[in-house]
Amino acid sequence: MLVNFQQTHLAELHAQNHATTVISLADELKVPTLPDHLQEFLAHQLDTDTDFQPWVMPTGHIKVFHSASTNFVSPRDLSGIGFTCHEQIQSAEHGCGSCPLFFLLPCTNGLSYSCALVHWFDYITDEPDELTGMWMPMSSNNRSHHLSVIHVDATICAMHLIPIFNRQHIPQCITFHNSLDLHCGFYINHFMDHHTFELCST
């Protein structure tokens, strides 16, 4: 087994100059369905029926974060203290990356939930590429239908995506800031480290 314990924490300092309410944050992110995703998330956390409005609602000021750190125990990794590994996960707020935003959601039940708004990718095929052995995800044609809010503990580690290039020259305007928006298909680089290799091989 790759990981038998994992815990994710938001960054110590939250980002400034972001909206602090659900409606205003939805407008800022241009995600009008954000309140619905939050309702589904809270219903899942409270184990209630998503067809009904949960009695716990977001309240107070939402704090936005651009990064989180995850600690996990990997029995097959002899490094670290007690086989504990640490990894930093950056959000991709301005792209179509799988994790555009982290935030802390205070609710009326007195609890605050550490969440991540994620964009899910589709697979180009149902199996890895025959030549490279890499899985090939692609950006969804309708990104609004591939959004959800998850608990930060549902994240494991960051993934390295390599664009699937064609035979044309790569424009100089493409950087790591916009490559997720300007390319449609990617390779998941499972040679990034041995954790990723084992995760993508299972």
C-alpha positions as CSV (number, residue, x, y, z in Angstrom):
1,M,0.0,0.0,0.0
2,L,1.3,3.5,-1.0
3,V,0.0,5.5,2.0
4,N,-1.6,4.4,5.2
5,F,-1.9,7.8,6.9
6,Q,-2.4,11.2,5.3
7,Q,-3.3,14.7,6.6
8,T,-3.4,18.0,4.8
9,H,-3.1,21.4,6.3
10,L,-3.8,24.8,4.7
11,A,-1.0,27.4,4.6
12,E,-0.4,29.4,7.8
13,L,-1.3,32.7,6.1
14,H,-4.4,33.2,3.9
15,A,-4.4,35.2,0.7
16,Q,-5.4,38.9,0.8
17,N,-7.8,40.8,-1.5
18,H,-10.2,37.9,-2.1
19,A,-13.9,37.8,-1.6
20,T,-15.0,36.7,1.9
21,T,-18.6,35.5,1.3
22,V,-19.9,32.6,-0.7
23,I,-21.8,34.7,-3.3
24,S,-19.0,37.2,-3.8
25,L,-16.4,34.5,-4.1
26,A,-18.6,32.7,-6.7
27,D,-18.7,36.0,-8.6
28,E,-14.9,36.5,-8.3
29,L,-14.2,32.9,-9.5
30,K,-16.9,33.1,-12.2
31,V,-18.4,29.9,-10.7
32,P,-22.1,30.6,-10.2
33,T,-22.6,27.0,-9.0
34,L,-20.2,27.4,-6.1
35,P,-23.1,27.6,-3.5
36,D,-24.5,24.3,-4.8
37,H,-21.1,22.6,-4.6
38,L,-20.7,23.8,-1.0
39,Q,-24.1,22.5,-0.1
40,E,-23.2,19.1,-1.5
41,F,-19.9,19.2,0.3
42,L,-21.6,20.0,3.7
43,A,-24.3,17.4,3.1
44,H,-21.5,14.8,2.5
45,Q,-19.6,15.9,5.6
46,L,-22.7,15.7,7.7
47,D,-24.0,12.5,6.0
48,T,-27.3,14.2,5.1
49,D,-29.5,14.0,2.0
50,T,-28.2,16.3,-0.8
51,D,-31.8,16.8,-2.0
52,F,-32.5,18.8,1.1
53,Q,-30.9,22.0,2.4
54,P,-28.5,21.1,5.2
55,W,-29.1,22.8,8.5
56,V,-25.5,23.8,8.6
57,M,-24.7,26.8,6.4
58,P,-21.6,28.8,5.7
59,T,-21.2,31.9,7.8
60,G,-18.6,34.5,8.6
61,H,-15.6,35.3,6.4
62,I,-14.2,32.7,4.0
63,K,-10.4,32.6,4.0
64,V,-8.8,31.8,0.7
65,F,-5.4,30.0,0.4
66,H,-3.1,29.3,-2.5
67,S,-1.3,26.4,-1.0
68,A,-1.5,23.5,1.4
69,S,0.9,21.0,2.8
70,T,0.3,17.3,3.2
71,N,2.0,14.8,5.5
72,F,1.7,11.1,4.8
73,V,3.2,7.9,6.0
74,S,4.5,5.6,3.3
75,P,5.7,2.3,4.6
76,R,7.9,1.7,1.5
77,D,9.8,5.0,2.0
78,L,12.6,4.8,4.5
79,S,13.3,8.5,4.5
80,G,11.8,11.0,7.0
81,I,10.9,10.6,10.7
82,G,9.0,7.3,11.1
83,F,8.5,7.0,7.3
84,T,6.7,10.4,7.3
85,C,6.8,12.4,4.1
86,H,5.9,16.0,3.5
87,E,4.8,17.7,0.3
88,Q,3.6,21.2,-0.7
89,I,0.6,21.5,-3.0
90,Q,0.1,24.7,-4.9
91,S,-3.2,25.8,-6.3
92,A,-3.7,26.7,-9.9
93,E,-6.1,29.5,-9.4
94,H,-5.8,31.0,-12.9
95,G,-5.8,27.8,-14.9
96,C,-7.9,24.7,-15.4
97,G,-5.7,22.7,-13.0
98,S,-7.3,20.1,-10.8
99,C,-7.1,22.4,-7.7
100,P,-7.9,26.0,-8.5
101,L,-8.4,27.1,-4.9
102,F,-8.1,26.2,-1.2
103,F,-10.3,27.9,1.4
104,L,-11.4,27.7,5.0
105,L,-15.2,27.6,5.4
106,P,-16.7,28.7,8.7
107,C,-20.2,27.3,9.3
108,T,-23.1,27.8,11.7
109,N,-22.3,24.7,13.7
110,G,-19.2,26.3,15.0
111,L,-16.8,24.3,12.9
112,S,-14.6,25.4,10.0
113,Y,-14.0,23.1,7.1
114,S,-10.8,23.1,5.1
115,C,-11.9,22.7,1.5
116,A,-10.6,22.7,-2.1
117,L,-12.5,23.6,-5.2
118,V,-11.3,21.2,-7.9
119,H,-11.7,20.9,-11.6
120,W,-11.7,17.3,-12.7
121,F,-10.0,16.1,-15.8
122,D,-11.3,13.5,-18.3
123,Y,-9.2,10.6,-19.7
124,I,-8.4,10.5,-23.3
125,T,-8.3,6.7,-23.2
126,D,-9.2,4.2,-20.5
127,E,-5.6,2.9,-20.3
128,P,-2.1,4.4,-20.3
129,D,-0.4,5.4,-23.5
130,E,1.2,2.4,-25.1
131,L,4.5,4.2,-26.0
132,T,5.2,6.1,-22.8
133,G,3.2,4.1,-20.2
134,M,1.7,7.4,-19.0
135,W,-2.0,8.2,-18.3
136,M,-3.4,10.9,-20.6
137,P,-6.0,13.3,-19.1
138,M,-7.6,16.1,-21.0
139,S,-9.4,19.3,-20.0
140,S,-13.1,19.0,-20.0
141,N,-15.0,20.7,-22.8
142,N,-17.5,21.9,-20.2
143,R,-15.5,22.7,-17.2
144,S,-18.5,24.0,-15.1
145,H,-19.8,20.4,-15.1
146,H,-16.6,19.0,-13.7
147,L,-16.3,21.1,-10.6
148,S,-16.7,20.0,-7.0
149,V,-15.7,20.9,-3.4
150,I,-13.7,18.3,-1.5
151,H,-12.1,18.2,1.9
152,V,-8.4,18.9,1.7
153,D,-7.7,15.5,3.3
154,A,-9.0,13.9,0.1
155,T,-5.8,15.2,-1.7
156,I,-2.8,12.9,-1.7
157,C,0.0,14.6,-3.6
158,A,0.7,17.1,-6.5
159,M,0.9,15.7,-10.0
160,H,3.2,16.8,-12.8
161,L,1.4,17.2,-16.1
162,I,3.3,17.3,-19.4
163,P,1.5,18.9,-22.3
164,I,1.0,16.6,-25.3
165,F,2.8,18.6,-28.0
166,N,2.1,18.5,-31.7
167,R,4.7,18.9,-34.4
168,Q,4.5,22.6,-34.5
169,H,6.8,25.0,-32.7
170,I,5.9,26.0,-29.2
171,P,4.9,29.7,-28.9
172,Q,7.1,31.7,-26.6
173,C,4.0,33.1,-24.9
174,I,3.3,29.7,-23.3
175,T,4.5,29.5,-19.7
176,F,3.7,27.4,-16.6
177,H,1.0,30.0,-15.8
178,N,-1.1,29.4,-18.9
179,S,-0.1,26.0,-20.2
180,L,-3.1,24.3,-18.6
181,D,-5.4,26.6,-20.5
182,L,-3.6,26.5,-23.9
183,H,-3.2,22.7,-24.1
184,C,-6.0,20.2,-24.3
185,G,-4.2,17.0,-23.5
186,F,-1.5,16.0,-21.1
187,Y,0.7,13.2,-19.8
188,I,0.8,12.4,-16.1
189,N,4.5,12.2,-15.4
190,H,4.6,9.1,-13.2
191,F,8.5,9.3,-13.2
192,M,8.2,12.5,-11.0
193,D,9.0,10.5,-7.9
194,H,8.5,7.0,-6.7
195,H,5.3,7.8,-4.8
196,T,3.7,9.1,-8.0
197,F,5.0,6.1,-9.9
198,E,3.5,3.6,-7.5
199,L,0.2,5.6,-7.3
200,C,-0.2,5.6,-11.1
201,S,0.8,2.0,-11.4
202,T,-1.9,0.6,-9.1
